[in-house]
């Protein structure tokens, strides 16, 4: 039981040393991720559409 308590105390101590991002940095990073996901989804959707269309024309 002492090791578990020591683990949590050390974890809390280490978390106090972390340099947490500000709210503005988190919002900015989230926007970048969301926009990137939509761009890659659009590109992959287009590639998928083109491949399916090409394969359909090839075998029909």
C-alpha positions as CSV (number, residue, x, y, z in Angstrom):
1,X,0.0,0.0,0.0
2,X,2.9,2.4,0.7
3,X,4.2,2.0,-2.8
4,X,0.8,3.0,-4.3
5,X,0.7,6.1,-2.1
6,X,4.3,6.9,-3.0
7,X,3.5,6.5,-6.7
8,X,0.6,8.9,-6.5
9,X,2.6,11.5,-4.5
10,X,5.4,11.3,-7.1
11,X,2.9,11.6,-9.9
12,X,1.4,14.7,-8.5
13,X,4.8,16.1,-7.9
14,X,5.8,15.5,-11.5
15,X,2.5,16.9,-12.9
16,X,3.2,20.2,-11.0
17,X,6.5,20.5,-13.1
18,X,4.6,20.2,-16.4
19,X,4.4,23.3,-18.5
20,X,0.7,23.3,-19.5
21,X,-0.4,25.1,-22.6
22,X,-2.6,28.1,-22.4
23,X,-6.3,28.1,-23.4
24,X,-5.5,30.1,-26.6
25,X,-2.7,27.6,-27.5
26,X,-5.1,24.7,-27.1
27,X,-7.8,26.3,-29.2
28,X,-5.3,27.2,-31.9
29,X,-3.9,23.7,-32.0
30,X,-7.4,22.2,-32.1
31,X,-8.4,24.3,-35.0
32,X,-5.3,23.2,-36.9
33,X,-6.1,19.5,-36.2
34,X,-9.8,19.8,-37.2
35,X,-8.9,21.6,-40.5
36,X,-6.2,19.1,-41.3
37,X,-8.6,16.2,-40.7
38,X,-11.2,17.7,-43.1
39,X,-8.5,18.4,-45.7
40,X,-7.1,14.8,-45.6
41,X,-10.7,13.4,-45.5
42,X,-11.5,15.3,-48.6
43,X,-8.4,14.2,-50.4
44,X,-8.9,10.5,-49.4
45,X,-12.5,10.7,-50.4
46,X,-11.6,12.1,-53.8
47,X,-8.9,9.4,-54.4
48,X,-11.4,6.7,-53.3
49,X,-14.0,8.1,-55.7
50,X,-11.5,8.2,-58.6
51,X,-10.3,4.7,-57.9
52,X,-13.8,3.2,-57.7
53,X,-14.8,5.1,-60.9
54,X,-11.7,3.9,-62.7
55,X,-12.2,0.3,-61.6
56,X,-15.9,0.3,-62.6
57,X,-15.0,1.7,-66.1
58,X,-12.2,-0.9,-66.4
59,X,-14.4,-3.9,-65.6
60,X,-17.6,-2.8,-67.3
